[in-house]
Structure formats: C-alpha cells, structure tokens
C-alpha cells in the first residue's frame, strides 16, 4: 500500500507525519485490497481540513473529509470516516445473499 501525505499552506512536522502514518497503517486491518492512500492536510485561517482518498482495487476511490480547530482531532475524524467506508464496502462485497428485485419483476 502506497501512502502519500500532502500539506497545503503549512509545513508538516515529523510528529504529524508519524501520527498520520500510524492511523493509516490500521486501514489494512479492515480491508486488504487497498492500493494507495493519499492524505491532504490543509490549513485555512483557524481551521484544519483533512481529506483522505483511498484507492481500492476493482472499485471507485473512497473519499472522506473532516475539519476541526485541532489538527489531531481532524485527522482522527477523517480516518474514522474512512474506516467506516472501508467496512461498509467490505460488507457489501461479502454479502452472498441474492436479493430478488423489489419492483418491476414478475409477481
């Protein structure tokens, strides 16, 4: 899994990069078909904006956003939303039940 961290309007500190790396490493526990993760950290006025783009094999990219006054809480919110999207995608792919169509079918 390739991880890229991009910052806008500020310089990343090693502590922030390490914190993001630690949070992103746990994505592989929830879904193992990730090919790349891109984290964009933006600082505008008094707000930190975080965007997480997950490239998943055989699926459209998953995108999550979060904003907060505190950088670490914005990172936590964004990664939690990404984990939720990954678990939803995994359960959708593993749903073996074939549901009949609800409308327009023969009845």
Helices and strands as residue ranges (DSSP letters): E 2-8, H 14-25, H 27-30, E 34-44, E 47-56, E 62-68, H 71-93
